[in-house]
C-alpha cells in the first residue's frame, strides 16, 4: 500500500489550532490547597448564564470542553484570571465586542471555540485574590495566559519555554 500524501491544508489547520499544555505531576504536588477556595461553579459562556454569576470577587478559568462522542471529560484549562466582580468579567467575555483587546490569546481562543467555552469560578475575598490566582497559574500554566501575567517567580522560565 503506498504511503499517503501529506495534506498541507490539514497541516495548516492543525498548526492554527495548536495550543501547548504543560502536564507536570511535580508541579501539581506543589499546589497548596487553600481553604479560601470553596466550590467551583461551571457555566457555559453564553448570555443567558450571566444572571447566574455572582457580582462578587473571585478567581475563574476559561476552559474549552470538547463535546465529541458524548465523552464527559475532554476539557482544557485555557486561561486563569481574577476579578473583583465575576458577573462583570463574565459579561466582558461575551459577544463580538469582547473588551479584551489587550489579551490577544484569549480573544483568539474565544473566537475559535465560541460554542465550547465555559466560565468556571469560585468566590475568593479581595485580600486573597493574588495569592490564589498565582497558585493556580503556577499549577495549570494555561496556554492563553500571557507569560507577563504569570507570577514573578516563574515568569522568565515560562517565557523561555514558550520561545523554544
Secondary structure, 3 states (H helix, E strand, C coil): CCCCCCCHHHHHHHHHCCCCCCCCHHHHHHCCCCCCCCCCEEEECCHHHHHHCCCCCEEEEEEEECCCCCCCCCEEEEEEEEECCHHHHHHHCCCCCCCCCCCHHHHHHHHHCHHHEEEEEEECCHHHHHHHHHHHHHHHCCCCCCHHHCCHHHHHHHHHHHHC
